[in-house]
Amino acid sequence: MNQKNMAGLRGVAPIACFVLAIASGPFLMGIECGAARLVAMPAAGMNFPHMVTDNSGNQWRIYAQYLQQMGQNGNFQLYSQGAMLIVNGNQPQAVNNQARIDAKTGEVVLENMVVPGANLVVTRRILVNKEDSYVRYIDTIRNNAGQDQTANIAIQSNFNYGANTSRMIPDPKKKDQNLGWVGQTPVNNGVSVVEMFSGRGAKQAMTISYQQGNSMVQANLALTVPAGKELAFMHLHATAINAD
């Protein structure tokens, strides 16, 4: 999957009116929902795992804390624990280990997730794009405290295979920044995992960390969340037939 194939992300209509700052690319944005609120549509409750198959044959399994992926006919699994969110060193906890399906957007929505030891509340909106075969997360951090708080964010994906080769995806607008990371696995002649964390020209891009041969990649970002406000960011997770 290349950036061109991911262009469909520009149609994230339900949150467009809340955008505070967005890069020219569609992959990382800041959202402020201070006075405004997202209106919950009538939705169906669900338990985990929630499973969706995309047009490439990937079966995506969504859990409260992470994402799993099975290849065509279940013959390989690249993602063991993908898209894990860590805030100030802790994973937000889902309420009763349940979520809902947004009837309008089809997103899996986890709400009121509590960050242990902090007055921060997390909402995760997860969409499997079947046509383009990727999973999109929008994570919103709300500060319920009476003063600004720094939220040290990490997005971590663990894989069942180490990457034979890997590369960063550079930002064409800022030479010192990377948009994402691609790792080529030994499975099926080089099936690859693709992680996108930032948008082109983003003012505040995530810092991506990976050790060659390892089976884990992590992206980090420090957000200052104003008192009583929300900030949000987006990241993508996918597979591709090769590292190109």
ABEGO torsion letter per residue (X at the ends): XBAAAAAAAAABAAAAAABABBBABAABBBBBAAABBBBBBBBBBBBOBBBBBBAAGBBBBBBAABBBBBBBGGABBABABBGBBBBGGBBBBBBGGBBBBBAAAGBBBBBGBBBBGBBBBBBBBBBBBAAAGBBBBBBBBBBABABBBBBBBBBBBBBABBBABBBBBBBAABAABBABBBBBBABGGGBBBBBBABBBGBABBBBBBBBBGBABBBBBBBBBBBBGBBBBBBBBBBBBABAX
